[in-house]
Amino acid sequence: MRAAVVGHVEWVEFAHVDHVPRAGEIVHATDSFEEPAGGGAVAAVQLARLAGHCQLFTALGDDAHGARSSERLSALDVRVEAAPRDEPTRRAFTFLDAHGERTITTLGERLQPRGSDALPWRDLSEADGVYVTAADVEAIRAARESRVMVATSRAGRALHEAGVRLDALVFSDLDELESGFARALEPRPALLVATRGSEGGRYETDEGQSGTWDAVPPPGPISDSYGCGDSFAAALTYALASGDEPEPALHLAAQAGAVCMTGRGPYERQLSS
């Protein structure tokens, strides 16, 4: 399978703490580490582990964090196609608490690829499955040349403006803005996937089929939840590109989210083929 992601990367510093500090409180981290992450990076690594390889179309600052991101993701079997930017690579700080929850603060503007960037956009016309987390209108239209295209509602207004029909849109059913975006998106995606975290979620097709899925129990002790949602979406993209119907595709996606939850950060444990 030829898989690709069009999206963003953030250089993230993680800190394990007992709890997120209250206003004025000081907490001490028991462990800290850094990784290139963000929705595009996490999904690309998960797709690489399922499909054997993955191209990531992104944008990175011409700085040390950008260079380190490209090097690290390449080591994780992702082929990084990065447009350079004068702006710094976006950073983030993430608390990982004793219950496995992640709390994220982003620093700087999200850098996203543009269709005008000198990237091998024609490769996407040969891709079996593409997942989009961040892009401009022309980049989204390039992604639509793939056989199966999945996107997150976080890709935002450009999805509306591109006017392309998605094979699936993934959004949080617990977020009113994301749910409203999904209902308003035209053309209507073939599959709407509404996630509800530990409660699983629900889906609707444009042919009138609907249903729910249950969350999969983690196959080990919970470490943290960072990257679970993006691993879910990447596995969904892989399953749909493999020809799976919605219910088995969503079960595989739920497995991917559960496996990711047992690892330190997004990459220690992800679902493999």
C-alpha positions as YAML, in Angstrom:
chain: A
units: angstrom
residues:
- id: 1
  name: MET
  ca: [0.00, 0.00, 0.00]
- id: 2
  name: ARG
  ca: [1.13, 3.55, -0.75]
- id: 3
  name: ALA
  ca: [0.22, 5.79, 2.17]
- id: 4
  name: ALA
  ca: [0.74, 9.49, 2.79]
- id: 5
  name: VAL
  ca: [-0.07, 12.22, 5.29]
- id: 6
  name: VAL
  ca: [-0.49, 15.92, 4.52]
- id: 7
  name: GLY
  ca: [-0.15, 17.79, 7.77]
- id: 8
  name: HIS
  ca: [1.72, 19.53, 10.51]
- id: 9
  name: VAL
  ca: [4.62, 18.77, 12.82]
- id: 10
  name: GLU
  ca: [5.38, 20.23, 16.24]
- id: 11
  name: TRP
  ca: [8.49, 19.77, 18.35]
- id: 12
  name: VAL
  ca: [7.04, 18.65, 21.67]
- id: 13
  name: GLU
  ca: [8.58, 18.56, 25.14]
- id: 14
  name: PHE
  ca: [6.80, 16.03, 27.37]
- id: 15
  name: ALA
  ca: [6.82, 15.95, 31.17]
- id: 16
  name: HIS
  ca: [5.37, 13.21, 33.38]
- id: 17
  name: VAL
  ca: [3.76, 14.76, 36.47]
- id: 18
  name: ASP
  ca: [1.39, 13.58, 39.15]
- id: 19
  name: HIS
  ca: [-1.15, 16.23, 38.10]
- id: 20
  name: VAL
  ca: [-1.37, 19.37, 36.02]
- id: 21
  name: PRO
  ca: [-0.39, 22.31, 38.25]
- id: 22
  name: ARG
  ca: [-3.09, 24.59, 39.57]
- id: 23
  name: ALA
  ca: [-2.64, 28.36, 39.29]
- id: 24
  name: GLY
  ca: [0.43, 29.36, 41.29]
- id: 25
  name: GLU
  ca: [1.46, 25.76, 42.04]
- id: 26
  name: ILE
  ca: [4.84, 24.16, 41.34]
- id: 27
  name: VAL
  ca: [4.94, 20.49, 40.37]
- id: 28
  name: HIS
  ca: [8.02, 18.37, 39.73]
- id: 29
  name: ALA
  ca: [8.32, 16.12, 36.68]
- id: 30
  name: THR
  ca: [9.42, 12.55, 37.27]
- id: 31
  name: ASP
  ca: [10.51, 12.16, 33.65]
- id: 32
  name: SER
  ca: [10.82, 14.30, 30.52]
- id: 33
  name: PHE
  ca: [11.60, 13.73, 26.85]
- id: 34
  name: GLU
  ca: [11.22, 15.40, 23.46]
- id: 35
  name: GLU
  ca: [9.82, 14.20, 20.13]
- id: 36
  name: PRO
  ca: [8.59, 15.62, 16.82]
- id: 37
  name: ALA
  ca: [4.85, 15.09, 17.13]
- id: 38
  name: GLY
  ca: [1.60, 16.85, 16.26]
- id: 39
  name: GLY
  ca: [-1.17, 15.25, 14.21]
- id: 40
  name: GLY
  ca: [0.73, 14.92, 10.94]
- id: 41
  name: ALA
  ca: [3.84, 13.36, 12.44]
- id: 42
  name: VAL
  ca: [2.03, 10.86, 14.68]
- id: 43
  name: ALA
  ca: [-0.29, 9.72, 11.89]
- id: 44
  name: ALA
  ca: [2.62, 9.32, 9.46]
- id: 45
  name: VAL
  ca: [4.54, 7.05, 11.85]
- id: 46
  name: GLN
  ca: [1.42, 4.95, 12.52]
- id: 47
  name: LEU
  ca: [0.76, 4.57, 8.80]
- id: 48
  name: ALA
  ca: [4.40, 3.62, 8.21]
- id: 49
  name: ARG
  ca: [4.05, 0.85, 10.81]
- id: 50
  name: LEU
  ca: [0.93, -0.51, 9.13]
- id: 51
  name: ALA
  ca: [1.75, 0.03, 5.46]
- id: 52
  name: GLY
  ca: [5.54, -0.38, 5.62]
- id: 53
  name: HIS
  ca: [6.26, 3.21, 4.63]
- id: 54
  name: CYS
  ca: [4.62, 6.64, 4.51]
- id: 55
  name: GLN
  ca: [5.26, 9.99, 2.85]
- id: 56
  name: LEU
  ca: [4.69, 13.07, 5.01]
- id: 57
  name: PHE
  ca: [3.99, 16.33, 3.17]
- id: 58
  name: THR
  ca: [4.61, 19.11, 5.67]
- id: 59
  name: ALA
  ca: [6.33, 22.43, 6.36]
- id: 60
  name: LEU
  ca: [9.17, 22.98, 8.82]
- id: 61
  name: GLY
  ca: [11.04, 26.03, 10.02]
- id: 62
  name: ASP
  ca: [14.62, 26.46, 8.84]
- id: 63
  name: ASP
  ca: [15.87, 25.84, 12.36]
- id: 64
  name: ALA
  ca: [17.29, 23.19, 14.68]
- id: 65
  name: HIS
  ca: [13.84, 21.86, 15.66]
- id: 66
  name: GLY
  ca: [12.92, 21.47, 12.00]
- id: 67
  name: ALA
  ca: [16.14, 19.60, 11.22]
- id: 68
  name: ARG
  ca: [15.76, 17.35, 14.27]
- id: 69
  name: SER
  ca: [12.13, 16.63, 13.36]
- id: 70
  name: SER
  ca: [13.05, 15.52, 9.85]
- id: 71
  name: GLU
  ca: [15.91, 13.35, 11.11]
- id: 72
  name: ARG
  ca: [13.85, 11.64, 13.80]
- id: 73
  name: LEU
  ca: [10.84, 10.97, 11.58]
- id: 74
  name: SER
  ca: [13.09, 9.57, 8.86]
- id: 75
  name: ALA
  ca: [14.49, 7.15, 11.44]
- id: 76
  name: LEU
  ca: [10.88, 6.05, 12.08]
- id: 77
  name: ASP
  ca: [10.49, 5.04, 8.40]
- id: 78
  name: VAL
  ca: [8.68, 8.20, 7.30]
- id: 79
  name: ARG
  ca: [9.76, 9.85, 4.05]
- id: 80
  name: VAL
  ca: [9.65, 13.53, 4.98]
- id: 81
  name: GLU
  ca: [8.75, 15.98, 2.19]
- id: 82
  name: ALA
  ca: [9.13, 19.31, 3.97]
- id: 83
  name: ALA
  ca: [8.74, 22.82, 2.59]
- id: 84
  name: PRO
  ca: [11.07, 25.29, 4.37]
- id: 85
  name: ARG
  ca: [9.61, 28.25, 6.21]
- id: 86
  name: ASP
  ca: [11.18, 31.43, 7.61]
- id: 87
  name: GLU
  ca: [8.96, 31.08, 10.69]
- id: 88
  name: PRO
  ca: [10.22, 28.82, 13.49]
- id: 89
  name: THR
  ca: [9.01, 25.25, 13.76]
- id: 90
  name: ARG
  ca: [6.06, 25.20, 16.10]
- id: 91
  name: ARG
  ca: [6.77, 23.88, 19.58]
- id: 92
  name: ALA
  ca: [4.52, 22.50, 22.29]
- id: 93
  name: PHE
  ca: [4.70, 21.56, 25.95]
- id: 94
  name: THR
  ca: [2.69, 18.57, 27.14]
- id: 95
  name: PHE
  ca: [1.90, 17.45, 30.70]
- id: 96
  name: LEU
  ca: [1.34, 13.69, 31.03]
- id: 97
  name: ASP
  ca: [-0.41, 13.09, 34.34]
- id: 98
  name: ALA
  ca: [-0.73, 10.04, 36.60]
- id: 99
  name: HIS
  ca: [-4.06, 9.09, 34.98]
- id: 100
  name: GLY
  ca: [-2.61, 9.05, 31.47]
- id: 101
  name: GLU
  ca: [-4.25, 12.28, 30.36]
- id: 102
  name: ARG
  ca: [-2.30, 14.76, 28.23]
- id: 103
  name: THR
  ca: [-2.59, 18.54, 28.53]
- id: 104
  name: ILE
  ca: [-1.01, 20.50, 25.67]
- id: 105
  name: THR
  ca: [0.18, 24.08, 25.26]
- id: 106
  name: THR
  ca: [1.30, 25.08, 21.75]
- id: 107
  name: LEU
  ca: [3.92, 27.76, 21.12]
- id: 108
  name: GLY
  ca: [3.90, 29.57, 17.78]
- id: 109
  name: GLU
  ca: [1.93, 29.32, 14.57]
- id: 110
  name: ARG
  ca: [1.05, 25.97, 13.02]
- id: 111
  name: LEU
  ca: [3.08, 25.50, 9.84]
- id: 112
  name: GLN
  ca: [1.22, 23.70, 7.07]
- id: 113
  name: PRO
  ca: [2.12, 22.70, 3.51]
- id: 114
  name: ARG
  ca: [0.79, 24.68, 0.56]
- id: 115
  name: GLY
  ca: [-0.02, 23.47, -2.90]
- id: 116
  name: SER
  ca: [2.45, 26.07, -4.25]
- id: 117
  name: ASP
  ca: [5.33, 24.47, -2.30]
- id: 118
  name: ALA
  ca: [7.92, 22.63, -4.39]
- id: 119
  name: LEU
  ca: [6.90, 19.21, -3.07]
- id: 120
  name: PRO
  ca: [6.21, 16.02, -5.10]
- id: 121
  name: TRP
  ca: [2.45, 16.52, -5.05]
- id: 122
  name: ARG
  ca: [1.98, 14.23, -8.06]
- id: 123
  name: ASP
  ca: [2.94, 11.30, -5.82]
- id: 124
  name: LEU
  ca: [-0.45, 11.67, -4.12]
- id: 125
  name: SER
  ca: [-2.27, 10.64, -7.30]
- id: 126
  name: GLU
  ca: [-0.64, 7.20, -6.89]
- id: 127
  name: ALA
  ca: [-1.42, 6.90, -3.18]
- id: 128
  name: ASP
  ca: [-3.93, 4.36, -1.93]
- id: 129
  name: GLY
  ca: [-4.70, 6.31, 1.26]
- id: 130
  name: VAL
  ca: [-3.99, 9.88, 2.41]
- id: 131
  name: TYR
  ca: [-4.78, 11.45, 5.78]
- id: 132
  name: VAL
  ca: [-4.92, 15.26, 6.06]
- id: 133
  name: THR
  ca: [-4.44, 17.24, 9.27]
- id: 134
  name: ALA
  ca: [-3.37, 20.66, 7.94]
- id: 135
  name: ALA
  ca: [-3.09, 22.10, 4.42]
- id: 136
  name: ASP
  ca: [-4.23, 24.92, 2.18]
- id: 137
  name: VAL
  ca: [-6.91, 24.52, -0.48]
- id: 138
  name: GLU
  ca: [-4.56, 23.50, -3.29]
- id: 139
  name: ALA
  ca: [-2.77, 20.94, -1.11]
- id: 140
  name: ILE
  ca: [-6.14, 19.44, -0.14]
- id: 141
  name: ARG
  ca: [-7.09, 19.18, -3.80]
- id: 142
  name: ALA
  ca: [-3.79, 17.43, -4.51]
- id: 143
  name: ALA
  ca: [-4.55, 14.97, -1.69]
- id: 144
  name: ARG
  ca: [-7.97, 14.30, -3.25]
- id: 145
  name: GLU
  ca: [-6.19, 12.75, -6.24]
- id: 146
  name: SER
  ca: [-5.52, 9.71, -4.00]
- id: 147
  name: ARG
  ca: [-7.85, 6.72, -4.04]
- id: 148
  name: VAL
  ca: [-8.98, 7.20, -0.41]
- id: 149
  name: MET
  ca: [-8.78, 10.51, 1.45]
- id: 150
  name: VAL
  ca: [-9.49, 10.94, 5.17]
- id: 151
  name: ALA
  ca: [-9.25, 14.24, 7.05]
- id: 152
  name: THR
  ca: [-9.66, 15.63, 10.53]
- id: 153
  name: SER
  ca: [-12.01, 18.53, 11.16]
- id: 154
  name: ARG
  ca: [-8.96, 20.33, 12.60]
- id: 155
  name: ALA
  ca: [-7.84, 20.93, 9.00]
- id: 156
  name: GLY
  ca: [-10.42, 23.70, 9.22]
- id: 157
  name: ARG
  ca: [-11.83, 26.15, 6.74]
- id: 158
  name: ALA
  ca: [-9.65, 24.98, 3.85]
- id: 159
  name: LEU
  ca: [-11.71, 21.77, 3.72]
- id: 160
  name: HIS
  ca: [-14.83, 23.85, 3.06]
- id: 161
  name: GLU
  ca: [-13.10, 25.99, 0.46]
- id: 162
  name: ALA
  ca: [-11.54, 23.05, -1.39]
- id: 163
  name: GLY
  ca: [-14.98, 21.65, -2.22]
- id: 164
  name: VAL
  ca: [-13.78, 18.04, -2.45]
- id: 165
  name: ARG
  ca: [-15.64, 14.97, -1.23]
- id: 166
  name: LEU
  ca: [-13.89, 13.12, 1.57]
- id: 167
  name: ASP
  ca: [-14.05, 9.38, 2.02]
- id: 168
  name: ALA
  ca: [-14.11, 10.02, 5.77]
- id: 169
  name: LEU
  ca: [-14.03, 12.93, 8.21]
- id: 170
  name: VAL
  ca: [-12.88, 12.30, 11.79]
- id: 171
  name: PHE
  ca: [-14.02, 14.69, 14.52]
- id: 172
  name: SER
  ca: [-14.70, 14.84, 18.25]
- id: 173
  name: ASP
  ca: [-18.34, 14.26, 19.17]
- id: 174
  name: LEU
  ca: [-17.59, 15.99, 22.48]
- id: 175
  name: ASP
  ca: [-16.54, 19.26, 20.82]
- id: 176
  name: GLU
  ca: [-19.43, 21.46, 19.64]
- id: 177
  name: LEU
  ca: [-17.28, 23.35, 17.14]
- id: 178
  name: GLU
  ca: [-15.95, 20.17, 15.53]
- id: 179
  name: SER
  ca: [-19.41, 18.57, 15.47]
- id: 180
  name: GLY
  ca: [-20.91, 21.68, 13.88]
- id: 181
  name: PHE
  ca: [-18.14, 21.77, 11.30]
- id: 182
  name: ALA
  ca: [-18.79, 18.13, 10.38]
- id: 183
  name: ARG
  ca: [-22.54, 18.70, 9.93]
- id: 184
  name: ALA
  ca: [-21.94, 21.73, 7.70]
- id: 185
  name: LEU
  ca: [-19.20, 20.32, 5.46]
- id: 186
  name: GLU
  ca: [-20.15, 20.11, 1.79]
- id: 187
  name: PRO
  ca: [-19.95, 17.93, -0.17]
- id: 188
  name: ARG
  ca: [-20.97, 15.54, 2.60]
- id: 189
  name: PRO
  ca: [-18.21, 13.01, 3.37]
- id: 190
  name: ALA
  ca: [-18.95, 9.40, 2.53]
- id: 191
  name: LEU
  ca: [-18.29, 8.53, 6.19]
- id: 192
  name: LEU
  ca: [-18.59, 10.71, 9.31]
- id: 193
  name: VAL
  ca: [-16.62, 9.37, 12.29]
- id: 194
  name: ALA
  ca: [-17.55, 10.97, 15.62]
- id: 195
  name: THR
  ca: [-15.16, 9.96, 18.41]
- id: 196
  name: ARG
  ca: [-16.02, 9.95, 22.12]
- id: 197
  name: GLY
  ca: [-12.72, 8.94, 23.73]
- id: 198
  name: SER
  ca: [-13.07, 6.07, 26.20]
- id: 199
  name: GLU
  ca: [-16.75, 5.68, 25.19]
- id: 200
  name: GLY
  ca: [-15.87, 4.70, 21.61]
- id: 201
  name: GLY
  ca: [-17.94, 6.65, 19.13]
- id: 202
  name: ARG
  ca: [-20.51, 6.62, 16.35]
- id: 203
  name: TYR
  ca: [-20.49, 6.77, 12.58]
- id: 204
  name: GLU
  ca: [-22.82, 7.71, 9.74]
- id: 205
  name: THR
  ca: [-22.52, 7.05, 6.01]
- id: 206
  name: ASP
  ca: [-23.97, 9.10, 3.20]
- id: 207
  name: GLU
  ca: [-26.04, 6.03, 2.26]
- id: 208
  name: GLY
  ca: [-27.95, 6.12, 5.54]
- id: 209
  name: GLN
  ca: [-26.00, 3.48, 7.46]
- id: 210
  name: SER
  ca: [-25.12, 4.32, 11.06]
- id: 211
  name: GLY
  ca: [-23.76, 2.61, 14.11]
- id: 212
  name: THR
  ca: [-21.42, 2.78, 17.06]
- id: 213
  name: TRP
  ca: [-18.17, 1.21, 18.12]
- id: 214
  name: ASP
  ca: [-16.74, 0.46, 21.54]
- id: 215
  name: ALA
  ca: [-13.33, 1.52, 22.74]
- id: 216
  name: VAL
  ca: [-10.81, -1.35, 22.82]
- id: 217
  name: PRO
  ca: [-9.27, -2.06, 26.25]
- id: 218
  name: PRO
  ca: [-5.57, -1.12, 26.27]
- id: 219
  name: PRO
  ca: [-3.36, -4.23, 25.95]
- id: 220
  name: GLY
  ca: [-1.35, -3.28, 29.03]
- id: 221
  name: PRO
  ca: [-0.98, -0.56, 31.67]
- id: 222
  name: ILE
  ca: [-1.93, 2.92, 30.51]
- id: 223
  name: SER
  ca: [1.07, 5.21, 30.08]
- id: 224
  name: ASP
  ca: [-0.37, 8.29, 28.41]
- id: 225
  name: SER
  ca: [-2.99, 9.24, 25.83]
- id: 226
  name: TYR
  ca: [-0.84, 11.50, 23.65]
- id: 227
  name: GLY
  ca: [-1.16, 10.46, 20.00]
- id: 228
  name: CYS
  ca: [-4.05, 8.04, 20.49]
- id: 229
  name: GLY
  ca: [-6.48, 10.05, 18.36]
- id: 230
  name: ASP
  ca: [-4.04, 10.51, 15.50]
- id: 231
  name: SER
  ca: [-3.06, 6.82, 15.63]
- id: 232
  name: PHE
  ca: [-6.80, 6.04, 15.45]
- id: 233
  name: ALA
  ca: [-7.26, 8.21, 12.36]
- id: 234
  name: ALA
  ca: [-4.17, 6.81, 10.65]
- id: 235
  name: ALA
  ca: [-5.33, 3.22, 11.19]
- id: 236
  name: LEU
  ca: [-8.78, 4.15, 9.90]
- id: 237
  name: THR
  ca: [-7.17, 5.54, 6.74]
- id: 238
  name: TYR
  ca: [-5.17, 2.33, 6.32]
- id: 239
  name: ALA
  ca: [-8.24, 0.12, 6.78]
- id: 240
  name: LEU
  ca: [-10.44, 2.08, 4.38]
- id: 241
  name: ALA
  ca: [-7.65, 2.11, 1.78]
- id: 242
  name: SER
  ca: [-7.44, -1.66, 2.24]
- id: 243
  name: GLY
  ca: [-11.09, -1.94, 1.26]
- id: 244
  name: ASP
  ca: [-12.59, -2.53, 4.72]
- id: 245
  name: GLU
  ca: [-16.18, -1.62, 5.48]
- id: 246
  name: PRO
  ca: [-16.77, 1.01, 8.22]
- id: 247
  name: GLU
  ca: [-17.25, -1.33, 11.20]
- id: 248
  name: PRO
  ca: [-14.08, -3.45, 10.79]
- id: 249
  name: ALA
  ca: [-12.16, -0.29, 9.84]
- id: 250
  name: LEU
  ca: [-13.28, 1.43, 13.04]
- id: 251
  name: HIS
  ca: [-12.40, -1.63, 15.11]
- id: 252
  name: LEU
  ca: [-8.84, -1.57, 13.73]
- id: 253
  name: ALA
  ca: [-8.67, 2.17, 14.41]
- id: 254
  name: ALA
  ca: [-9.81, 1.63, 18.01]
- id: 255
  name: GLN
  ca: [-7.12, -1.02, 18.43]
- id: 256
  name: ALA
  ca: [-4.50, 1.46, 17.25]
- id: 257
  name: GLY
  ca: [-5.65, 4.08, 19.75]
- id: 258
  name: ALA
  ca: [-5.59, 1.53, 22.58]
- id: 259
  name: VAL
  ca: [-2.08, 0.29, 21.75]
- id: 260
  name: CYS
  ca: [-0.70, 3.84, 21.60]
- id: 261
  name: MET
  ca: [-2.06, 4.50, 25.09]
- id: 262
  name: THR
  ca: [0.31, 1.89, 26.57]
- id: 263
  name: GLY
  ca: [3.49, 3.59, 25.35]
- id: 264
  name: ARG
  ca: [5.61, 6.48, 26.57]
- id: 265
  name: GLY
  ca: [4.79, 9.26, 24.17]
- id: 266
  name: PRO
  ca: [3.34, 8.64, 20.72]
- id: 267
  name: TYR
  ca: [5.89, 6.25, 19.23]
- id: 268
  name: GLU
  ca: [6.97, 3.73, 21.85]
- id: 269
  name: ARG
  ca: [3.90, 1.58, 21.13]
- id: 270
  name: GLN
  ca: [1.82, 1.78, 17.99]
- id: 271
  name: LEU
  ca: [-0.12, -0.87, 16.13]
- id: 272
  name: SER
  ca: [1.95, -2.82, 13.56]
- id: 273
  name: SER
  ca: [0.80, -4.97, 10.68]
...
